[in-house]
Amino acid sequence: MNKFKIMLLWLFIANSVQAKEDKEAYQDCIFQYVTGTEEPSVSLMLTNACKKLYIDNFMLEEKDANYNQCLLDNLQNSKNKIASLKVKQACDQKYRSFFN
């Protein structure tokens, strides 16, 4: 393969795996899930989940997207740190690998 074809292939691959940053969706996620959260550690977990899904999603695997969505769906009304950590652990066990 000549250098030109290799360069075109590399550009195609680089464009295909670009992060799909969506600042508006991130802000909507914050409004939907973080607003009204009383426990600071839960607010941080939810904010990080929104960030992973909509800002820092470069090569985000489906299992990681599902994990972050699990946190969003199940922590938004949590008012207890211990219960929140149990929910986080359950999402982790359900959607992520042992090594992640």
C-alpha beads as a LAMMPS data file, in Angstrom:
LAMMPS data file: protein, C-alpha beads

100 atoms
99 bonds

1 atom types
1 bond types

-500.0 500.0 xlo xhi
-500.0 500.0 ylo yhi
-500.0 500.0 zlo zhi

Masses

1 110.0

Atoms # bond

1 1 1 0.000 0.000 0.000
2 1 1 1.440 3.364 -0.907
3 1 1 1.823 6.219 1.559
4 1 1 -1.135 8.153 0.162
5 1 1 -3.541 5.240 0.684
6 1 1 -2.207 4.674 4.193
7 1 1 -2.699 8.349 5.015
8 1 1 -6.283 8.283 3.681
9 1 1 -7.025 5.152 5.684
10 1 1 -5.590 6.727 8.826
11 1 1 -7.687 9.893 8.327
12 1 1 -10.817 7.797 7.814
13 1 1 -10.161 5.821 11.004
14 1 1 -9.340 8.965 12.988
15 1 1 -12.585 10.620 11.890
16 1 1 -14.597 7.483 12.684
17 1 1 -13.448 7.245 16.306
18 1 1 -13.659 10.922 17.159
19 1 1 -15.389 11.853 20.376
20 1 1 -18.928 12.972 19.789
21 1 1 -19.004 15.849 22.243
22 1 1 -22.532 17.145 22.762
23 1 1 -22.493 20.075 25.170
24 1 1 -26.235 20.677 24.909
25 1 1 -27.034 17.056 25.784
26 1 1 -24.548 17.293 28.667
27 1 1 -26.324 20.365 30.026
28 1 1 -29.707 18.678 29.628
29 1 1 -28.342 15.656 31.503
30 1 1 -27.215 17.911 34.360
31 1 1 -30.625 19.599 34.479
32 1 1 -32.474 16.289 34.442
33 1 1 -30.364 14.242 36.848
34 1 1 -28.244 16.529 39.048
35 1 1 -30.663 19.335 39.862
36 1 1 -32.184 18.713 43.256
37 1 1 -29.612 16.163 44.381
38 1 1 -28.937 16.651 48.084
39 1 1 -25.902 14.397 48.663
40 1 1 -22.658 15.967 47.318
41 1 1 -21.056 12.612 46.491
42 1 1 -24.133 11.635 44.463
43 1 1 -24.031 14.964 42.610
44 1 1 -20.440 14.236 41.706
45 1 1 -21.237 10.704 40.492
46 1 1 -24.119 11.989 38.378
47 1 1 -22.079 14.854 36.949
48 1 1 -19.296 12.431 36.035
49 1 1 -21.816 10.081 34.395
50 1 1 -23.181 12.951 32.277
51 1 1 -19.642 13.957 31.352
52 1 1 -18.687 10.415 30.337
53 1 1 -21.792 10.044 28.164
54 1 1 -21.766 13.430 26.438
55 1 1 -18.298 15.037 26.693
56 1 1 -15.523 12.499 27.372
57 1 1 -17.021 9.736 25.279
58 1 1 -14.039 8.990 23.050
59 1 1 -14.291 5.274 22.304
60 1 1 -16.893 4.799 25.052
61 1 1 -17.850 1.153 25.071
62 1 1 -21.490 0.094 25.321
63 1 1 -20.970 -1.487 28.752
64 1 1 -19.546 1.791 30.074
65 1 1 -22.387 3.799 28.551
66 1 1 -24.877 1.400 30.168
67 1 1 -23.068 1.706 33.514
68 1 1 -23.252 5.508 33.432
69 1 1 -26.908 5.430 32.394
70 1 1 -27.595 3.017 35.271
71 1 1 -26.106 5.548 37.683
72 1 1 -28.230 8.329 36.216
73 1 1 -31.422 6.278 36.315
74 1 1 -30.964 4.985 39.850
75 1 1 -29.163 7.690 41.811
76 1 1 -31.041 10.857 40.961
77 1 1 -33.375 10.610 43.978
78 1 1 -30.862 9.187 46.417
79 1 1 -30.432 11.081 49.671
80 1 1 -28.243 8.593 51.525
81 1 1 -24.534 8.092 50.842
82 1 1 -24.496 4.416 51.911
83 1 1 -27.498 3.558 49.732
84 1 1 -25.925 5.466 46.854
85 1 1 -22.733 3.455 47.129
86 1 1 -24.785 0.243 47.044
87 1 1 -26.518 1.406 43.862
88 1 1 -23.145 2.322 42.340
89 1 1 -21.828 -1.127 43.242
90 1 1 -24.877 -2.820 41.689
91 1 1 -24.477 -0.828 38.447
92 1 1 -20.803 -1.674 38.425
93 1 1 -21.418 -5.392 38.878
94 1 1 -24.177 -5.449 36.280
95 1 1 -22.480 -3.509 33.495
96 1 1 -18.716 -3.465 33.963
97 1 1 -15.995 -6.047 34.010
98 1 1 -13.971 -7.081 37.025
99 1 1 -10.944 -5.184 35.714
100 1 1 -12.652 -1.910 34.803

Bonds

1 1 1 2
2 1 2 3
3 1 3 4
4 1 4 5
5 1 5 6
6 1 6 7
7 1 7 8
8 1 8 9
9 1 9 10
10 1 10 11
11 1 11 12
12 1 12 13
13 1 13 14
14 1 14 15
15 1 15 16
16 1 16 17
17 1 17 18
18 1 18 19
19 1 19 20
20 1 20 21
21 1 21 22
22 1 22 23
23 1 23 24
24 1 24 25
25 1 25 26
26 1 26 27
27 1 27 28
28 1 28 29
29 1 29 30
30 1 30 31
31 1 31 32
32 1 32 33
33 1 33 34
34 1 34 35
35 1 35 36
36 1 36 37
37 1 37 38
38 1 38 39
39 1 39 40
40 1 40 41
41 1 41 42
42 1 42 43
43 1 43 44
44 1 44 45
45 1 45 46
46 1 46 47
47 1 47 48
48 1 48 49
49 1 49 50
50 1 50 51
51 1 51 52
52 1 52 53
53 1 53 54
54 1 54 55
55 1 55 56
56 1 56 57
57 1 57 58
58 1 58 59
59 1 59 60
60 1 60 61
61 1 61 62
62 1 62 63
63 1 63 64
64 1 64 65
65 1 65 66
66 1 66 67
67 1 67 68
68 1 68 69
69 1 69 70
70 1 70 71
71 1 71 72
72 1 72 73
73 1 73 74
74 1 74 75
75 1 75 76
76 1 76 77
77 1 77 78
78 1 78 79
79 1 79 80
80 1 80 81
81 1 81 82
82 1 82 83
83 1 83 84
84 1 84 85
85 1 85 86
86 1 86 87
87 1 87 88
88 1 88 89
89 1 89 90
90 1 90 91
91 1 91 92
92 1 92 93
93 1 93 94
94 1 94 95
95 1 95 96
96 1 96 97
97 1 97 98
98 1 98 99
99 1 99 100
